Amino acid sequence: MDRQARTGYGVAALLLLSGCALLAGGIFKVIPQPERPLQIGTNLWLGYEPFHLARAAGHLPEDVTLVEARSSPALMEALSSGSLDGAALTMDEVMRLEAAGRPMAILAVLDISRGADVVLARSGDVAQASLAGKRIGVETEGVGAFVLHRFLERRGVLPAQVQVVQVAAGDHEEAFAKHKLDYLVSYEPLVGRLEGRGAVRVFDSAAIAGEVVDVLALRRDRLAGRDEALRRLLSAWYRGVGMLTGGQPEWLDRVAQRQGMTREQLARVLSGLDFPDSTGSQALLAPGTRALEPVRRWLMAAGQTQGPVDPLLDPTYLPR
């Protein structure tokens, strides 16, 4: 499905359950935080499916609960409020949390987009015309905003020279079909469907290799006492990656059904994603990683921060 509607409890249900747990704790006893299952958020983005495959196969630690939300902004809000301990998010989303005053720790790079995030022109004629004054649709709270920034930067066009239109993730196809937009920042599998109707790819994440990455991030204040749970969670992740990329029909069919895709669509989206192994993830989280600096520039240019944004890069929980 879509990258922002990226089964566990929903966030709303989690908030209700958390309130009940606090009430019960007041009546009976307060449960020390490390004894409470880790609440890890995801959404229905294909790149996060290894977590769900690991759970289906019984590899997920018992002291970890997956919480699936409809959107990345919902996950960010739940992290800010403390309803979630951690989440699978894009690097830029984690850095936005950090810039907003929520200290975060990035524990692993989960996947790398190399073509799955795309800027589309409505037609070939639009693609050949000047960008100035064009209406560009984007989910402004998601990773699309960063992709749009890099697209305009590569074209030498200032944001003020185009009309940026907020388009919710679920409205991408309708907005393009009704010719309300000249360009759209979207993602697979929507991209494949839109290209089939005449849209033209003009930019994608392959052009900014290593910059659009999904990571597992935790609030820094939720790390204490969780070492073993986090190590087992990441071990389960890599088992799930093997299940997703191993080509076994039973697992691919399970993912395709969850994602609402055909097997062919699933293969297309997977072709635009890389899943680094533990060693690769460690290298990507080394000081000076290339995924951070473009996001820092973007946050500064957008006025979302006045100084450097430095989430903690902590690969110590990765399998050795």
PATOR-502144 format. One record per atom (N, C-alpha, C): atom name; z negated, x negated, y negated; residue in one letter. Coordinates in steps of 0.1 Angstrom, whole numbers, always signed. Each point is the difference from the previous one (the first is absolute). Example, Ala and Ser with C-alpha at 12.3 -4.5 7.8 and 13.67 -1.06 7.14 Angstrom:
% PATOR-502144
atome  pz  px  py  residu
N  -78  -132  +57  A
CA  +0  +9  -12  A
C  +0  -9  -12  A
N  +7  +4  -11  S
CA  +0  -9  -11  S
C  -8  +8  -11  S
% end
This chain:
% PATOR-502144
atome  pz  px  py  residu
N  +0  -9  +12  M
CA  +0  +9  -12  M
C  +0  -9  -12  M
N  -6  +5  -12  D
CA  +1  -8  -12  D
C  -10  -11  -2  D
N  +2  -9  -8  R
CA  -9  -11  -2  R
C  -12  +4  -7  R
N  +0  +10  -8  Q
CA  -12  +4  -7  Q
C  -8  +11  +8  Q
N  +7  +7  +10  A
CA  -7  +8  +8  A
C  -3  -7  +13  A
N  -2  -14  -4  R
CA  -1  -9  +11  R
C  -13  +3  +8  R
N  -57  +35  +92  T
CA  +2  +5  -14  T
C  -13  +0  -6  T
N  -7  -2  +2  G
CA  -13  -2  -7  G
C  -3  +10  -10  G
N  -11  -1  -7  Y
CA  -4  +10  -10  Y
C  +8  -2  -12  Y
N  +3  +10  -8  G
CA  +6  -1  -13  G
C  -11  -4  -10  G
N  +4  -5  -11  V
CA  -10  -5  -10  V
C  -9  +11  -4  V
N  +5  +12  -3  A
CA  -9  +11  -4  A
C  -11  +3  +11  A
N  +5  +0  +12  A
CA  -10  +2  +11  A
C  -10  -11  +1  A
N  +5  -12  -2  L
CA  -9  -12  +0  L
C  -11  +2  -10  L
N  +4  +4  -13  L
CA  -10  +1  -10  L
C  -11  +11  +4  L
N  +5  +11  +6  L
CA  -10  +10  +4  L
C  -9  -5  +11  L
N  +6  -7  +10  L
CA  -8  -6  +11  L
C  -10  -10  -5  L
N  +5  -8  -10  S
CA  -9  -10  -5  S
C  -12  +6  -7  S
N  +2  +11  -7  G
CA  -11  +7  -7  G
C  -9  +6  +10  G
N  +5  +5  +11  C
CA  -9  +6  +11  C
C  -8  -11  +6  C
N  +6  -12  +2  A
CA  -7  -11  +6  A
C  -11  -5  -9  A
N  +2  +0  -13  L
CA  -10  -4  -9  L
C  -12  +9  +0  L
N  +3  +14  +1  L
CA  -10  +10  +0  L
C  -8  -2  +13  L
N  +7  -2  +11  A
CA  -8  -1  +13  A
C  -8  -13  -1  A
N  +5  -10  -6  G
CA  -8  -13  -1  G
C  -12  +2  -8  G
N  +0  +9  -10  G
CA  -11  +2  -8  G
C  -11  +8  +7  G
N  +4  +9  +10  I
CA  -9  +8  +7  I
C  -6  -8  +12  I
N  +8  -8  +6  F
CA  -5  -7  +12  F
C  -2  -15  -3  F
N  +10  -8  -1  K
CA  -1  -14  -3  K
C  +12  -5  -7  K
N  -1  -11  -7  V
CA  +11  -7  -6  V
C  +6  -10  +9  V
N  +13  +2  +4  I
CA  +6  -9  +9  I
C  +5  -12  -7  I
N  -4  -12  +4  P
CA  +4  -12  -7  P
C  +16  -1  +0  P
N  +6  -4  -11  Q
CA  +14  +1  -2  Q
C  +8  -7  +11  Q
N  -4  -12  +5  P
CA  +8  -6  +11  P
C  +1  +8  +12  P
N  -10  +9  +3  E
CA  +1  +9  +12  E
C  +10  +11  -2  E
N  +4  +3  -12  R
CA  +9  +11  -3  R
C  +14  -5  +3  R
N  +9  +8  +7  P
CA  +13  -5  +2  P
C  +8  -4  -13  P
N  +7  -10  +1  L
CA  +9  -4  -11  L
C  +10  +11  -2  L
N  +2  +5  -13  Q
CA  +10  +10  -3  Q
C  +12  -7  -6  Q
N  +11  -1  +7  I
CA  +12  -7  -4  I
C  +11  +10  -2  I
N  +5  +0  -12  G
CA  +11  +10  -4  G
C  +14  -5  +2  G
N  +9  +9  +5  T
CA  +14  -2  +0  T
C  +7  +12  -4  T
N  +13  -1  -2  N
CA  +8  +12  -2  N
C  +12  -1  +10  N
N  +9  +10  -1  L
CA  +10  +1  +11  L
C  +12  -9  -3  L
N  -2  -13  -3  W
CA  +10  -9  -2  W
C  +2  -8  +13  W
N  +13  -1  +4  L
CA  +3  -6  +13  L
C  -7  -14  +2  L
N  -1  -8  -11  G
CA  -6  -13  +1  G
C  -14  +0  +5  G
N  -7  +12  -1  Y
CA  -14  +1  +5  Y
C  -2  +5  +14  Y
N  +11  +4  +6  E
CA  -1  +6  +13  E
C  -7  -9  +11  E
N  +1  -13  -1  P
CA  -8  -8  +10  P
C  -15  +4  +1  P
N  -6  +4  -11  F
CA  -14  +4  +1  F
C  -1  +13  +9  F
N  +9  +9  -2  H
CA  +0  +13  +7  H
C  +4  -2  +15  H
N  +9  -9  +3  L
CA  +3  -3  +13  L
C  -12  -7  +7  L
N  -6  -9  -6  A
CA  -12  -6  +5  A
C  -11  +10  +4  A
N  -2  +10  -9  R
CA  -9  +10  +2  R
C  +4  +9  +12  R
N  +13  +3  +1  A
CA  +4  +8  +11  A
C  -1  -7  +14  A
N  +1  -13  +0  A
CA  -2  -8  +12  A
C  -14  -3  +3  A
N  -9  +3  -9  G
CA  -14  -3  +3  G
C  -5  -13  -5  G
N  +9  -7  -8  H
CA  -4  -14  -4  H
C  -8  +0  -13  H
N  +0  +11  -8  L
CA  -7  +0  -12  L
C  -15  -1  +2  L
N  -8  -8  -7  P
CA  -14  -1  +2  P
C  -7  +14  -2  P
N  -10  +2  +7  E
CA  -7  +13  -1  E
C  -7  +1  -14  E
N  -3  -11  -6  D
CA  -7  +1  -13  D
C  +10  -1  -12  D
N  +12  +4  +3  V
CA  +10  +2  -11  V
C  +6  +13  +1  V
N  +1  +7  -11  T
CA  +6  +14  -1  T
C  +12  -1  -9  T
N  +12  +4  +5  L
CA  +12  +1  -8  L
C  +0  +13  -8  L
N  +3  -1  -13  V
CA  +0  +12  -8  V
C  +14  +0  -7  V
N  +7  +11  +3  E
CA  +14  +1  -5  E
C  +1  +9  -12  E
N  +5  -5  -11  A
CA  +2  +7  -12  A
C  +14  +3  -3  A
N  +3  +9  -9  R
CA  +14  +4  -3  R
C  +7  -11  -8  R
N  -7  -8  -8  S
CA  +6  -9  -9  S
C  -8  -12  -2  S
N  +6  -11  -5  S
CA  -7  -12  -4  S
C  -9  +2  -11  S
N  +4  +8  -11  P
CA  -10  +3  -11  P
C  -12  +6  +5  P
N  +1  +9  +10  A
CA  -12  +7  +6  A
C  -9  -11  +7  A
N  +6  -9  +7  L
CA  -8  -11  +6  L
C  -7  -8  -11  L
N  +7  -4  -11  M
CA  -6  -8  -10  M
C  -11  +7  -7  M
N  +1  +14  -2  E
CA  -11  +7  -5  E
C  -12  +0  +9  E
N  +2  +2  +13  A
CA  -11  +0  +9  A
C  -7  -13  +1  A
N  +8  -11  -1  L
CA  -6  -13  +0  L
C  -9  -2  -13  L
N  +6  +4  -11  S
CA  -8  -1  -12  S
C  -13  +8  +0  S
N  +0  +12  +6  S
CA  -12  +8  +1  S
C  -9  -4  +10  S
N  +4  -9  +10  G
CA  -8  -4  +10  G
C  +1  +8  +13  G
N  +8  +10  +0  S
CA  +2  +8  +12  S
C  +6  -8  +12  S
N  +8  -10  -4  L
CA  +6  -9  +10  L
C  -5  -14  -2  L
N  -1  -7  +11  D
CA  -4  -14  +0  D
C  +12  -9  -3  D
N  +12  +4  +6  G
CA  +12  -8  -1  G
C  +12  +8  +2  G
N  +12  -6  -2  A
CA  +12  +8  +2  A
C  +12  -10  +2  A
N  +10  +6  +6  A
CA  +13  -7  +0  A
C  +8  +4  -12  A
N  +3  -9  -9  L
CA  +6  +2  -13  L
C  +11  -11  -2  L
N  +8  +2  -10  T
CA  +9  -11  -5  T
C  -8  -9  -8  T
N  +4  -12  -1  M
CA  -7  -11  -8  M
C  -2  +5  -14  M
N  +11  +6  -6  D
CA  -2  +4  -14  D
C  -10  +11  -2  D
N  -2  +9  +10  E
CA  -10  +10  -1  E
C  -14  -6  +1  E
N  -2  -10  +8  V
CA  -13  -6  +1  V
C  -3  -7  -13  V
N  +10  -7  -6  M
CA  -2  -7  -13  M
C  -3  +10  -11  M
N  +6  +12  +0  R
CA  -3  +10  -10  R
C  -15  +4  +1  R
N  -5  +1  +13  L
CA  -14  +3  +1  L
C  -9  -11  -5  L
N  +4  -12  +2  E
CA  -7  -12  -5  E
C  +0  +0  -15  E
N  +12  +3  -6  A
CA  +1  +0  -14  A
C  -9  +12  -7  A
N  -2  +10  +8  A
CA  -8  +12  -5  A
C  -15  -2  +2  A
N  -4  -12  +5  G
CA  -14  -3  +2  G
C  -6  +3  +13  G
N  +9  +1  +10  R
CA  -5  +2  +14  R
C  +3  -13  +8  R
N  -10  -9  +2  P
CA  +3  -12  +7  P
C  +5  +2  +14  P
N  +11  -6  +4  M
CA  +6  +2  +13  M
C  +2  -13  +7  M
N  +0  +1  +13  A
CA  +3  -12  +9  A
C  +12  +3  +9  A
N  +10  -8  +0  I
CA  +11  +2  +8  I
C  -1  -9  +13  I
N  +0  +7  +11  L
CA  -4  -7  +13  L
C  +12  -3  +8  L
N  +12  +6  -2  A
CA  +12  -2  +8  A
C  +12  +5  -6  A
N  +11  -6  +1  V
CA  +13  +6  -3  V
C  +5  +7  +12  V
N  +2  +13  -1  L
CA  +4  +8  +11  L
C  +15  +0  +2  L
N  +8  +3  -10  D
CA  +14  +0  +1  D
C  +7  -4  -13  D
N  +12  -5  +1  I
CA  +8  -4  -12  I
C  +13  +8  +0  I
N  +2  +6  -12  S
CA  +12  +8  -2  S
C  +12  -9  -3  S
N  +10  +1  +8  R
CA  +12  -8  -3  R
C  +13  +9  +0  R
N  -2  +10  -9  G
CA  +11  +9  -1  G
C  -4  +15  +2  G
N  -12  +2  +3  A
CA  -5  +14  +2  A
C  -3  +8  -13  A
N  -2  -8  -11  D
CA  -2  +6  -13  D
C  +12  -2  -8  D
N  +5  +11  -6  V
CA  +14  -1  -5  V
C  +1  +7  -14  V
N  +9  -5  -8  V
CA  +5  +7  -12  V
C  +13  +5  +3  V
N  +2  +13  -2  L
CA  +13  +7  +3  L
C  +6  +6  -13  L
N  +13  -2  -1  A
CA  +7  +7  -11  A
C  +6  +13  +6  A
N  +1  +10  -8  R
CA  +5  +13  +5  R
C  +14  +0  +6  R
N  +8  -9  -6  S
CA  +14  -2  +5  S
C  +5  -14  -4  S
N  +12  -3  +5  G
CA  +6  -13  -3  G
C  +3  -1  -15  G
N  +5  +11  -6  D
CA  +3  +0  -15  D
C  -13  -3  -8  D
N  -11  +6  +4  V
CA  -13  -2  -7  V
C  -4  -15  +1  V
N  +2  -5  +12  A
CA  -4  -14  +3  A
C  +8  -10  -8  A
N  +12  +3  -4  Q
CA  +9  -9  -7  Q
C  -2  +1  -16  Q
N  -7  +11  -4  A
CA  -2  +2  -14  A
C  -12  -8  -5  A
N  -2  +0  -13  S
CA  -12  -7  -6  S
C  -13  +8  +4  S
N  -10  -8  +2  L
CA  -13  +6  +3  L
C  -7  +7  -13  L
N  +4  -4  -11  A
CA  -6  +4  -12  A
C  +0  +16  -1  A
N  -12  +5  -2  G
CA  -1  +15  -2  G
C  +0  +8  +13  G
N  +1  -7  +11  K
CA  +1  +7  +13  K
C  -14  +6  +4  K
N  +0  +11  +7  R
CA  -13  +6  +5  R
C  -2  -6  +14  R
N  -12  -6  +2  I
CA  -3  -7  +12  I
C  -13  +7  +6  I
N  +1  +6  +12  G
CA  -11  +6  +6  G
C  -8  -10  +8  G
N  -14  +2  +0  V
CA  -8  -10  +7  V
C  -14  +7  +2  V
N  -7  -3  +11  E
CA  -14  +3  +1  E
C  -8  -10  -7  E
N  -4  +3  -12  T
CA  -6  -10  -9  T
C  -13  -6  +4  T
N  -7  +7  +9  E
CA  -13  -5  +5  E
C  +1  -8  +13  E
N  +12  -1  +5  G
CA  +2  -7  +13  G
C  +8  -13  -2  G
N  +4  -6  +11  V
CA  +6  -13  +0  V
C  +14  +1  -7  V
N  +6  +12  -1  G
CA  +13  +2  -7  G
C  -1  -5  -14  G
N  -11  +1  -7  A
CA  -1  -4  -14  A
C  +2  -15  -1  A
N  -5  -8  +10  F
CA  +2  -14  +0  F
C  +14  -4  +3  F
N  +6  +7  +10  V
CA  +14  -2  +4  V
C  +9  +3  -12  V
N  -3  +10  -8  L
CA  +8  +4  -12  L
C  -1  -12  -10  L
N  -13  -4  -2  H
CA  -2  -11  -10  H
C  +9  -13  +4  H
N  +0  -3  +13  R
CA  +8  -12  +4  R
C  +15  +3  -1  R
N  +4  +12  +2  F
CA  +14  +3  -1  F
C  +4  -1  -15  F
N  -7  +6  -9  L
CA  +3  -1  -14  L
C  -1  -15  -5  L
N  -9  -7  +5  E
CA  -2  -14  -4  E
C  +12  -8  +5  E
N  +5  +2  +12  R
CA  +12  -7  +5  R
C  +12  +4  -8  R
N  +1  +12  -5  R
CA  +12  +5  -8  R
C  -1  -4  -15  R
N  -12  -5  -4  G
CA  -2  -3  -14  G
C  -1  +12  -9  G
N  -5  +10  +6  V
CA  -2  +13  -8  V
C  -15  +3  -2  V
N  -3  +4  -12  L
CA  -14  +3  -3  L
C  -3  +14  +4  L
N  -13  +3  +4  P
CA  -3  +14  +4  P
C  +3  +10  -11  P
N  -2  -4  -13  A
CA  +3  +9  -11  A
C  +15  +4  -1  A
N  +8  -7  +7  Q
CA  +15  +2  -1  Q
C  +4  +11  +10  Q
N  -8  +4  +9  V
CA  +3  +10  +10  V
C  -10  +12  -1  V
N  +2  +11  +7  Q
CA  -9  +11  +0  Q
C  -6  +0  +14  Q
N  -13  -3  +1  V
CA  -7  +0  +13  V
C  -6  +14  +2  V
N  +4  +5  +11  V
CA  -5  +14  +4  V
C  -9  +0  +12  V
N  -12  +5  -2  Q
CA  -9  +1  +12  Q
C  +5  +10  +10  Q
N  +2  -4  +12  V
CA  +5  +9  +11  V
C  -9  -2  +12  V
N  -7  +10  +4  A
CA  -9  +0  +11  A
C  +8  -4  +13  A
N  -7  -6  +9  A
CA  +7  -5  +12  A
C  +8  +11  +7  A
N  -6  +11  +1  G
CA  +6  +11  +8  G
C  +12  +7  -7  G
N  +3  -4  -13  D
CA  +10  +6  -8  D
C  +13  -8  -2  D
N  +0  -12  +7  H
CA  +11  -9  -3  H
C  +14  +6  +4  H
N  +1  +6  +11  E
CA  +13  +5  +4  E
C  +4  +11  -8  E
N  -9  +9  -4  E
CA  +4  +12  -8  E
C  +4  -5  -14  E
N  -7  -9  -6  A
CA  +3  -5  -13  A
C  +14  -6  -1  A
N  +4  -8  +10  F
CA  +13  -6  +1  F
C  +11  +11  +2  F
N  -3  +9  +9  A
CA  +9  +10  +4  A
C  +4  +9  -13  A
N  -10  +2  -8  K
CA  +2  +9  -12  K
C  +6  -8  -12  K
N  +3  -13  +2  H
CA  +5  -9  -10  H
C  -9  -1  -13  H
N  -13  +1  +3  K
CA  -9  -2  -11  K
C  -2  -15  -4  K
N  +4  -9  +9  L
CA  -2  -14  -2  L
C  +13  -8  +2  L
N  +1  -11  -7  D
CA  +11  -9  +2  D
C  -4  -11  +11  D
N  -12  -4  +0  Y
CA  -5  -9  +10  Y
C  -13  +5  +6  Y
N  -3  -6  +12  L
CA  -13  +4  +7  L
C  -5  -12  +7  L
N  -13  -2  -1  V
CA  -6  -11  +8  V
C  -6  +7  +12  V
N  +5  -3  +12  S
CA  -4  +7  +12  S
C  -2  -10  +11  S
N  +0  +5  +12  Y
CA  -4  -9  +12  Y
C  +5  +7  +12  Y
N  +1  -8  +11  E
CA  +4  +6  +13  E
C  -11  +9  +5  E
N  +4  +11  +8  P
CA  +14  +4  +4  P
C  +7  +8  -10  P
N  -6  +3  -12  L
CA  +7  +8  -10  L
C  +13  -6  -5  L
N  +0  -14  -1  V
CA  +11  -7  -5  V
C  +12  +3  +9  V
N  -1  -1  +13  G
CA  +11  +3  +9  G
C  +6  +13  -2  G
N  -8  +10  -2  R
CA  +5  +14  -2  R
C  +7  +1  -13  R
N  -5  -6  -11  L
CA  +6  +0  -13  L
C  +13  -7  +0  L
N  +1  -12  +6  E
CA  +12  -7  +1  E
C  +11  +8  +7  E
N  -4  +8  +10  G
CA  +9  +8  +7  G
C  +6  +11  -9  G
N  -6  +3  -11  R
CA  +4  +10  -9  R
C  +7  -6  -12  R
N  +3  -13  +0  G
CA  +7  -6  -11  G
C  -7  -9  -9  G
N  -14  -1  +2  A
CA  -7  -10  -9  A
C  +3  -14  +3  A
N  -1  -9  -9  V
CA  +4  -14  +1  V
C  -12  -9  -2  V
N  -2  -9  +9  R
CA  -11  -9  -1  R
C  +4  -11  -10  R
N  -9  -2  -10  V
CA  +3  -10  -10  V
C  -11  -11  +0  V
N  -11  +2  +7  F
CA  -10  -11  +0  F
C  -10  +4  +11  F
N  -5  -10  +7  D
CA  -11  +3  +10  D
C  -9  -12  +1  D
N  -10  +2  +8  S
CA  -11  -9  +1  S
C  +5  -13  +7  S
N  +11  +0  +7  A
CA  +5  -13  +5  A
C  +4  -10  -11  A
N  +2  +5  -12  A
CA  +4  -8  -12  A
C  -13  -7  -6  A
N  -11  +5  +4  I
CA  -13  -6  -5  I
C  -9  -3  +12  I
N  +6  -8  +9  A
CA  -7  -3  +13  A
C  -14  -4  -2  A
N  -9  +6  +8  G
CA  -14  -4  +1  G
C  -8  +6  -11  G
N  +6  +9  -9  E
CA  -8  +5  -11  E
C  -5  +14  +3  E
N  +7  +8  +8  V
CA  -5  +14  +4  V
C  -6  -1  +14  V
N  -13  -1  +0  V
CA  -7  -2  +12  V
C  -11  +10  +1  V
N  -3  +4  +13  D
CA  -11  +9  +3  D
C  -12  -9  +5  D
N  -12  +4  -4  V
CA  -11  -9  +4  V
C  -12  +9  +4  V
N  -9  -5  +8  L
CA  -13  +6  +2  L
C  -10  -5  -10  L
N  -6  +9  -7  A
CA  -9  -4  -11  A
C  -13  +8  +1  A
N  -11  -7  -2  L
CA  -13  +6  +0  L
C  -7  -2  -14  L
N  -8  +10  -4  R
CA  -9  -2  -11  R
C  -9  -12  +3  R
N  -1  -9  -9  R
CA  -9  -12  +3  R
C  -14  +4  +3  R
N  -5  +11  -6  D
CA  -14  +3  +3  D
C  -2  +7  +13  D
N  +11  +1  +8  R
CA  -1  +6  +14  R
C  +2  -10  +11  R
N  +1  -13  -4  L
CA  +3  -10  +10  L
C  -12  -4  +8  L
N  -12  +0  -6  A
CA  -12  -5  +6  A
C  -3  +7  +14  A
N  -3  -8  +10  G
CA  -4  +6  +13  G
C  +12  +5  +8  G
N  +12  -2  -5  R
CA  +12  +6  +7  R
C  +9  -10  +7  R
N  -5  -12  +1  D
CA  +9  -11  +5  D
C  +7  +4  +14  D
N  -9  +4  +9  E
CA  +6  +3  +14  E
C  +9  +12  +0  E
N  -4  +10  -8  A
CA  +9  +12  +0  A
C  +13  -3  -6  A
N  +0  -8  -10  L
CA  +13  -4  -7  L
C  +9  -9  +9  L
N  -7  -9  +7  R
CA  +8  -8  +9  R
C  +6  +8  +11  R
N  -7  +10  +6  R
CA  +5  +8  +10  R
C  +11  +10  -5  R
N  -2  +4  -12  L
CA  +10  +9  -7  L
C  +13  -7  -1  L
N  +0  -13  -5  L
CA  +12  -7  -1  L
C  +6  -4  +13  L
N  -8  -3  +10  S
CA  +5  -2  +13  S
C  +8  +12  +6  S
N  -6  +12  -3  A
CA  +6  +12  +4  A
C  +13  +2  -7  A
N  +1  -4  -13  W
CA  +12  +1  -8  W
C  +12  -7  +7  W
N  -3  -13  +4  Y
CA  +11  -8  +6  Y
C  +4  +6  +13  Y
N  -9  +6  +8  R
CA  +4  +6  +12  R
C  +9  +12  -3  R
N  -4  +7  -11  G
CA  +9  +12  -4  G
C  +14  -5  -5  G
N  +0  -11  -7  V
CA  +13  -6  -4  V
C  +9  -2  +13  V
N  -6  -6  +10  G
CA  +7  -3  +12  G
C  +6  +13  +6  G
N  -8  +11  +0  M
CA  +4  +13  +5  M
C  +12  +5  -8  M
N  -1  -1  -13  L
CA  +11  +5  -9  L
C  +13  -8  +1  L
N  -1  -13  +2  T
CA  +12  -8  +0  T
C  +5  -4  +14  T
N  -8  +4  +10  G
CA  +3  -4  +14  G
C  +11  +8  +6  G
N  +5  +11  -6  G
CA  +11  +8  +5  G
C  -3  +9  +11  G
N  -13  +3  +3  Q
CA  -3  +9  +11  Q
C  +2  +14  -5  Q
N  +8  +8  +8  P
CA  +4  +14  -5  P
C  -12  +9  -3  P
N  -11  -1  +8  E
CA  -11  +9  -1  E
C  -6  -2  -14  E
N  -2  -12  -5  W
CA  -6  -3  -12  W
C  +10  +3  -12  W
N  +12  -3  +2  L
CA  +10  +3  -11  L
C  +2  +15  -2  L
N  +0  +7  +11  D
CA  +1  +15  -1  D
C  -12  +6  -7  D
N  -12  -6  +3  R
CA  -12  +5  -6  R
C  +0  -2  -15  R
N  +5  -12  -5  V
CA  +1  -3  -14  V
C  +10  +8  -7  V
N  +12  +2  +7  A
CA  +10  +8  -6  A
C  -4  +14  -2  A
N  -8  +6  +9  Q
CA  -5  +13  -1  Q
C  -10  +1  -11  Q
N  -9  -9  -2  R
CA  -9  +0  -11  R
C  +6  -1  -13  R
N  +11  -8  -1  Q
CA  +7  -3  -12  Q
C  +10  +11  -3  Q
N  +4  +8  +9  G
CA  +10  +10  -2  G
C  +14  -6  -1  G
N  +2  -11  +9  M
CA  +13  -7  +0  M
C  +6  +2  +13  M
N  +13  -3  +1  T
CA  +7  -3  +12  T
C  -2  -14  +4  T
N  +3  -3  +12  R
CA  -1  -14  +5  R
C  +9  -9  -8  R
N  +12  +5  -4  E
CA  +9  -8  -8  E
C  -6  -3  -14  E
N  -6  +10  -6  Q
CA  -6  -2  -13  Q
C  -11  -10  +0  Q
N  -8  +1  +11  L
CA  -11  -9  +2  L
C  +5  -14  +1  L
N  +10  -2  +7  A
CA  +6  -14  +1  A
C  +5  -5  -13  A
N  +5  +9  -8  R
CA  +5  -4  -13  R
C  -11  -5  -9  R
N  -11  +8  -1  V
CA  -11  -3  -8  V
C  -7  -13  +5  V
N  -1  -2  +13  L
CA  -7  -12  +5  L
C  +9  -12  -3  L
N  +13  +1  -2  S
CA  +8  -11  -3  S
C  -2  -5  -14  S
N  -7  +8  -8  G
CA  -3  -4  -14  G
C  -14  -5  -2  G
N  -7  -2  +11  L
CA  -14  -4  +0  L
C  -2  -13  +9  L
N  -9  -9  -5  D
CA  -5  -11  +8  D
C  -15  +2  +2  D
N  -4  -3  +12  F
CA  -15  +0  +3  F
C  -4  -14  +3  F
N  -6  -7  -10  P
CA  -4  -14  +3  P
C  -11  -1  +10  P
N  +0  -10  +9  D
CA  -11  -2  +9  D
C  -12  -5  -8  D
N  -11  -3  +8  S
CA  -12  -4  -7  S
C  +2  -13  -7  S
N  +7  -10  +5  T
CA  +3  -12  -7  T
C  +8  +2  -12  T
N  +10  +8  +0  G
CA  +8  +4  -11  G
C  -8  +6  -11  G
N  -9  +9  +4  S
CA  -9  +7  -10  S
C  -9  -10  -7  S
N  -6  -9  +8  Q
CA  -8  -11  -6  Q
C  +8  -7  -11  Q
N  +12  -4  +4  A
CA  +8  -8  -10  A
C  +3  +8  -13  A
N  +2  +13  +2  L
CA  +3  +9  -11  L
C  -12  +2  -9  L
N  -12  -2  +5  L
CA  -12  +2  -8  L
C  -6  -13  -5  L
N  +8  -11  +1  A
CA  -4  -13  -5  A
C  +0  +1  -15  A
N  -9  -8  -7  P
CA  +0  +0  -14  P
C  +14  -2  -6  P
N  +3  +7  -11  G
CA  +13  -1  -6  G
C  +11  +8  +7  G
N  -4  +9  +9  T
CA  +10  +8  +7  T
C  +10  +7  -10  T
N  +13  +0  +4  R
CA  +10  +4  -9  R
C  +0  +15  -3  R
N  -8  +8  +8  A
CA  -1  +14  -2  A
C  -8  +4  -11  A
N  -9  -9  -5  L
CA  -9  +4  -11  L
C  +6  -1  -14  L
N  +7  -11  -3  E
CA  +4  -3  -14  E
C  +9  +10  -6  E
N  +11  +5  +8  P
CA  +8  +11  -7  P
C  -8  +13  -3  P
N  -10  +3  +8  V
CA  -8  +12  -3  V
C  -9  -3  -12  V
N  -5  -12  -1  R
CA  -8  -3  -12  R
C  +8  +1  -12  R
N  +12  -5  +0  R
CA  +9  +2  -12  R
C  +2  +14  -3  R
N  +3  +8  +10  W
CA  +2  +14  -2  W
C  -12  +7  -6  W
N  -12  -2  +5  L
CA  -12  +6  -5  L
C  -2  -4  -15  L
N  +2  -12  -3  M
CA  -1  -5  -14  M
C  +10  +7  -9  M
N  +13  +1  +5  A
CA  +10  +6  -8  A
C  -2  +15  -2  A
N  -6  +6  +10  A
CA  -3  +15  -1  A
C  -13  +3  -7  A
N  -7  -11  -5  G
CA  -13  +2  -7  G
C  -11  +5  +9  G
N  +1  -2  +13  Q
CA  -11  +4  +9  Q
C  -11  -10  +2  Q
N  +2  -12  -6  T
CA  -10  -10  +1  T
C  +2  -10  -12  T
N  -11  -6  -5  Q
CA  +1  -9  -11  Q
C  +0  -15  +5  Q
N  -3  -1  +13  G
CA  -2  -14  +5  G
C  +4  -1  +15  G
N  -2  -11  +6  P
CA  +4  -2  +14  P
C  -7  +10  +9  P
N  +8  +5  +11  V
CA  -6  +9  +10  V
C  +0  -8  +13  V
N  -12  -2  +5  D
CA  -2  -9  +12  D
C  -8  +7  +11  D
N  +6  +8  +8  P
CA  -7  +6  +12  P
C  -4  -12  +9  P
N  -10  +1  +7  L
CA  -5  -10  +10  L
C  +10  +0  +11  L
N  +6  -12  +3  L
CA  +8  -1  +12  L
C  -8  -6  +11  L
N  -3  +8  +11  D
CA  -9  -4  +10  D
C  +5  +2  +14  D
N  +8  -10  +5  P
CA  +6  +1  +13  P
C  -9  -4  +12  P
N  -13  -1  -3  T
CA  -10  -5  +11  T
C  -2  +10  +11  T
N  +5  +12  -1  Y
CA  -2  +10  +10  Y
C  +12  +1  +10  Y
N  +10  -7  -4  L
CA  +13  +0  +8  L
C  -3  -7  +14  L
N  +7  +5  +10  P
CA  -1  -7  +13  P
C  +4  -14  -1  P
N  -6  -9  +7  R
CA  +3  -14  +0  R
C  +9  -3  +12  R
% end
